Every structure is written in structure tokens, then in C-alpha cells.
Amino acid sequence: MDVQRELDTRGLNCPLPILKAKKALAEMLSGELLRVVSTDPGSMRDFQAFARQTGNELAHQES
């Protein structure tokens, strides 16, 4: 996977990782890939919900 942009949200708690990702995605072209690194325990669940609600594809998650 070719990542066009990486966002480091380590140390930030909900909802900041999602808000920063939303802002980053707004600045990207359709089809580009954003990698988000987060330490927030709820971020995996939050990004799954965010992808469903916005119609974005969640390409990969790992803990």
C-alpha cells in the first residue's frame, strides 16, 4: 500500500484522532491513502465507525 500521508496522533484522546484525520482527508484526493498512528484505546472502534459513516474505506488496522 502506498501511503500518501501519515498522521501521528499518539498521546491524543478521543475525539482528536478522528478530528485530525477528518481534516487531513479533506485535504487529500480521492483514492489517496492516509495512515493514522494512535495510542487512544478507543481509536480502532472509532475509526471503524468513522469509515462506515463517511463512506471511506478502512484499508487496514492493527493493535
MODELLER restraints for C-alpha pairs under 7 A, 6 or more apart:
rsr = mdl.restraints
at = mdl.atoms
rsr.add(forms.Gaussian(group=physical.xy_distance, feature=features.Distance(at['CA:2:A'], at['CA:33:A']), mean=6.88, stdev=0.5))
rsr.add(forms.Gaussian(group=physical.xy_distance, feature=features.Distance(at['CA:3:A'], at['CA:33:A']), mean=4.89, stdev=0.5))
rsr.add(forms.Gaussian(group=physical.xy_distance, feature=features.Distance(at['CA:3:A'], at['CA:34:A']), mean=5.96, stdev=0.5))
rsr.add(forms.Gaussian(group=physical.xy_distance, feature=features.Distance(at['CA:3:A'], at['CA:35:A']), mean=6.48, stdev=0.5))
rsr.add(forms.Gaussian(group=physical.xy_distance, feature=features.Distance(at['CA:4:A'], at['CA:32:A']), mean=6.05, stdev=0.5))
rsr.add(forms.Gaussian(group=physical.xy_distance, feature=features.Distance(at['CA:4:A'], at['CA:33:A']), mean=5.45, stdev=0.5))
rsr.add(forms.Gaussian(group=physical.xy_distance, feature=features.Distance(at['CA:4:A'], at['CA:34:A']), mean=6.21, stdev=0.5))
rsr.add(forms.Gaussian(group=physical.xy_distance, feature=features.Distance(at['CA:5:A'], at['CA:33:A']), mean=6.70, stdev=0.5))
rsr.add(forms.Gaussian(group=physical.xy_distance, feature=features.Distance(at['CA:5:A'], at['CA:34:A']), mean=5.01, stdev=0.5))
rsr.add(forms.Gaussian(group=physical.xy_distance, feature=features.Distance(at['CA:5:A'], at['CA:35:A']), mean=6.35, stdev=0.5))
rsr.add(forms.Gaussian(group=physical.xy_distance, feature=features.Distance(at['CA:6:A'], at['CA:34:A']), mean=5.72, stdev=0.5))
rsr.add(forms.Gaussian(group=physical.xy_distance, feature=features.Distance(at['CA:6:A'], at['CA:35:A']), mean=4.65, stdev=0.5))
rsr.add(forms.Gaussian(group=physical.xy_distance, feature=features.Distance(at['CA:6:A'], at['CA:36:A']), mean=5.91, stdev=0.5))
rsr.add(forms.Gaussian(group=physical.xy_distance, feature=features.Distance(at['CA:7:A'], at['CA:35:A']), mean=6.09, stdev=0.5))
rsr.add(forms.Gaussian(group=physical.xy_distance, feature=features.Distance(at['CA:7:A'], at['CA:36:A']), mean=4.74, stdev=0.5))
rsr.add(forms.Gaussian(group=physical.xy_distance, feature=features.Distance(at['CA:7:A'], at['CA:37:A']), mean=6.27, stdev=0.5))
rsr.add(forms.Gaussian(group=physical.xy_distance, feature=features.Distance(at['CA:8:A'], at['CA:36:A']), mean=5.99, stdev=0.5))
rsr.add(forms.Gaussian(group=physical.xy_distance, feature=features.Distance(at['CA:8:A'], at['CA:37:A']), mean=4.95, stdev=0.5))
rsr.add(forms.Gaussian(group=physical.xy_distance, feature=features.Distance(at['CA:8:A'], at['CA:38:A']), mean=6.58, stdev=0.5))
rsr.add(forms.Gaussian(group=physical.xy_distance, feature=features.Distance(at['CA:9:A'], at['CA:17:A']), mean=5.61, stdev=0.5))
rsr.add(forms.Gaussian(group=physical.xy_distance, feature=features.Distance(at['CA:9:A'], at['CA:36:A']), mean=6.97, stdev=0.5))
rsr.add(forms.Gaussian(group=physical.xy_distance, feature=features.Distance(at['CA:9:A'], at['CA:37:A']), mean=5.76, stdev=0.5))
rsr.add(forms.Gaussian(group=physical.xy_distance, feature=features.Distance(at['CA:9:A'], at['CA:38:A']), mean=4.90, stdev=0.5))
rsr.add(forms.Gaussian(group=physical.xy_distance, feature=features.Distance(at['CA:10:A'], at['CA:37:A']), mean=6.29, stdev=0.5))
rsr.add(forms.Gaussian(group=physical.xy_distance, feature=features.Distance(at['CA:10:A'], at['CA:38:A']), mean=4.50, stdev=0.5))
rsr.add(forms.Gaussian(group=physical.xy_distance, feature=features.Distance(at['CA:10:A'], at['CA:39:A']), mean=4.91, stdev=0.5))
rsr.add(forms.Gaussian(group=physical.xy_distance, feature=features.Distance(at['CA:11:A'], at['CA:39:A']), mean=6.00, stdev=0.5))
rsr.add(forms.Gaussian(group=physical.xy_distance, feature=features.Distance(at['CA:11:A'], at['CA:40:A']), mean=6.99, stdev=0.5))
rsr.add(forms.Gaussian(group=physical.xy_distance, feature=features.Distance(at['CA:12:A'], at['CA:40:A']), mean=6.55, stdev=0.5))
rsr.add(forms.Gaussian(group=physical.xy_distance, feature=features.Distance(at['CA:13:A'], at['CA:40:A']), mean=5.40, stdev=0.5))
rsr.add(forms.Gaussian(group=physical.xy_distance, feature=features.Distance(at['CA:14:A'], at['CA:40:A']), mean=6.87, stdev=0.5))
rsr.add(forms.Gaussian(group=physical.xy_distance, feature=features.Distance(at['CA:18:A'], at['CA:47:A']), mean=6.96, stdev=0.5))
rsr.add(forms.Gaussian(group=physical.xy_distance, feature=features.Distance(at['CA:48:A'], at['CA:58:A']), mean=6.94, stdev=0.5))
rsr.add(forms.Gaussian(group=physical.xy_distance, feature=features.Distance(at['CA:51:A'], at['CA:57:A']), mean=5.98, stdev=0.5))
rsr.add(forms.Gaussian(group=physical.xy_distance, feature=features.Distance(at['CA:51:A'], at['CA:58:A']), mean=6.05, stdev=0.5))
